[in-house]
Amino acid sequence: MQPTSLFLSDISCMPFLSISNKIDILHASWRKDKKSAMMPRKRQSASDLVGSRLCIRKKSFRQKIMAMLICSLLLLGIASRLLIPHAQTPPFSFKSMTIFSNTPTNESASRINEQYMKCKARDLGYQSMDCPRWEGSADNSLVSNELVDYRVRYLWKKQHPSDCSKVNYQLQKVVDNGLGFGAMMHGYYLGPFMAAIRSDRVFIRDKDFFTYSGCNNKTWSCYFEPITNCSYETDVLPILESHPNAQKEWNDWKNDTHRVVQTDNWKPSGHYPPYRGFDDFFNPHGHEELEVGAFLYLMRLNTRTQQEVEQTLRETIPCDLDPRRTISLPIRASDKCIGEYHLESGLPGESSCPDFNTYMELCEIIRENDPMVDTIILTSEDARFIEPRHAYTTTRGNRKPWRFILNSRDVMQGGGTMKVITNNTVHEVFMSFFTTMQMQLRGRYFILNCSSKFHTMIRYLVMGGGCGFVQKPIIICMDEQASQFQICTKHPQQKYERCMDAKLPEDERIRVQNEREAKKLEEQQRKDDDQKKKQQQKDQPAAKESNPAASLEEPVKRVNTASDSTTHEVKKTTLGEHVKRRLSLDLKMIDTLR
């Protein structure tokens, strides 16, 4: 017996069957089993079975077509209710986060909004400020939150003693000298803070003033968590009043008899000696581990500031950002530059500044070695390094384009210090700085000028602070390169000159070096002449006292010499060695007269 097939039209002729029975029949027909196909789950009456057979025998071609269409619609409806109970597909824009008004109720709109507002960058934490982590009260975080950095927990305990009257202090006087944020943090916070920890003291400041504070009271707590629970007025000031000698800077840090050591000068962490050993968990990289931990501890934002930074990250970081395919390019220019790109900020400049095309040439080399890279996070306080991206993109032709991500809160004030704020408020400048630093953590390749303290902070967070978003970030310090991409730093001066000469063509380099050598010789000659004149002026009073007659004859000799030099030109070429010694003239000056 040959097997018979069952068409979809056969089911349409069976209105007396339930939906589950029709599905059973279809399933059986796919197995080519007519007997099981005509045996539904529920026992049917004899009249029902006879009616179904008659319906199958009397079908026509037109009925088959109509039945197939009806059954198709029926199956689609069943599948939609069984598999997708609430399926709706309104148009949606990630950029505007807009749900159109074809949703019937607020409840369904909220449900659809949650379904379609999924953002990969947000879900993976790219739009959140998660480093340094500090949640809840500090004490509870130390106990329960294992994600808090172990160095931060250690430093919090050091800075929050149970009894502030029984500890020694490192007192830092607050100085407002207009330094950039990075330089200020390294010299007035990070350095003395590490000195306090290494000498078993509590770091404290004489006032809560903060130069970059946008609050009316200009305090550190405007943006950051408190550094210590001890108070200068109640815990430190009474000690200073009772021990006046403690106000002087003390170099013997191991001497704990001086309760307070006070400093007010700029000293980064490397300028302090190792007062005592590190705790075990800081080894083997003791200094570096403590330095990064201290920076993480000081950079703990308060809740309000963290929420404001995260709001900017949500507005700026696209949902499809992939840090593995991203280059972080924070360009430090303006007052940092020597020469062409230097702005009139009152500062002399510290390094050379490559142009925008040089930075992009380095990005192209990175892409040649990693073709997946297609995104650049571009930030700068100098607008002259942001605007050229449009011209660079148009000149690339058919080559693969770059996607530039900019900081929506970057005010580009034109300088890295408080001396250059232009039309922006202090709060806008600080938020521009901090959101830029957080944005630049979301890359794999970091093109930095590591002589900049701001770029050093990014390097701290990525390499040692665990704040990067890839497993193996690649740091490119342009000031440490040995190629045309090298940024030449001003200190020391000889190193800067050699660095700049290496970038020139050979003939141009030789010409510049010869000019520089001639200038140095001329400068040295001028200094020697000035020194001899000063020595002669110093010797003349002594000679007059010892020989008064010589002092009377000296003007006559001086006049005669001048007369001879003007009337007897020939004698200039025949001066002997005894004349040179008598007049104490420089040999080179005599040669020029010849």
Secondary structure as GFF3:
##gff-version 3
##sequence-region A 1 594
A	DSSP	alpha_helix	8	12	.	.	.	ID=ss1
A	DSSP	alpha_helix	19	30	.	.	.	ID=ss2
A	DSSP	alpha_helix	34	37	.	.	.	ID=ss3
A	DSSP	alpha_helix	46	57	.	.	.	ID=ss4
A	DSSP	alpha_helix	61	83	.	.	.	ID=ss5
A	DSSP	beta_strand	92	93	.	.	.	ID=ss6
A	DSSP	beta_strand	98	99	.	.	.	ID=ss7
A	DSSP	alpha_helix	106	116	.	.	.	ID=ss8
A	DSSP	alpha_helix	120	123	.	.	.	ID=ss9
A	DSSP	alpha_helix	138	144	.	.	.	ID=ss10
A	DSSP	alpha_helix	150	159	.	.	.	ID=ss11
A	DSSP	three_ten_helix	164	166	.	.	.	ID=ss12
A	DSSP	beta_strand	169	172	.	.	.	ID=ss13
A	DSSP	alpha_helix	181	184	.	.	.	ID=ss14
A	DSSP	pi_helix	185	190	.	.	.	ID=ss15
A	DSSP	alpha_helix	191	198	.	.	.	ID=ss16
A	DSSP	beta_strand	202	205	.	.	.	ID=ss17
A	DSSP	three_ten_helix	220	222	.	.	.	ID=ss18
A	DSSP	pi_helix	232	236	.	.	.	ID=ss19
A	DSSP	alpha_helix	237	242	.	.	.	ID=ss20
A	DSSP	three_ten_helix	244	247	.	.	.	ID=ss21
A	DSSP	beta_strand	260	263	.	.	.	ID=ss22
A	DSSP	three_ten_helix	269	271	.	.	.	ID=ss23
A	DSSP	three_ten_helix	280	282	.	.	.	ID=ss24
A	DSSP	alpha_helix	286	298	.	.	.	ID=ss25
A	DSSP	alpha_helix	303	316	.	.	.	ID=ss26
A	DSSP	three_ten_helix	323	325	.	.	.	ID=ss27
A	DSSP	beta_strand	326	331	.	.	.	ID=ss28
A	DSSP	three_ten_helix	334	336	.	.	.	ID=ss29
A	DSSP	alpha_helix	356	369	.	.	.	ID=ss30
A	DSSP	beta_strand	375	380	.	.	.	ID=ss31
A	DSSP	three_ten_helix	383	385	.	.	.	ID=ss32
A	DSSP	alpha_helix	388	394	.	.	.	ID=ss33
A	DSSP	beta_strand	403	405	.	.	.	ID=ss34
A	DSSP	alpha_helix	426	439	.	.	.	ID=ss35
A	DSSP	beta_strand	445	448	.	.	.	ID=ss36
A	DSSP	alpha_helix	453	459	.	.	.	ID=ss37
A	DSSP	pi_helix	460	464	.	.	.	ID=ss38
A	DSSP	beta_strand	474	477	.	.	.	ID=ss39
A	DSSP	three_ten_helix	478	480	.	.	.	ID=ss40
A	DSSP	alpha_helix	493	502	.	.	.	ID=ss41
A	DSSP	alpha_helix	506	546	.	.	.	ID=ss42
A	DSSP	alpha_helix	548	567	.	.	.	ID=ss43
A	DSSP	three_ten_helix	569	574	.	.	.	ID=ss44
A	DSSP	alpha_helix	577	583	.	.	.	ID=ss45
A	DSSP	alpha_helix	587	593	.	.	.	ID=ss46
###
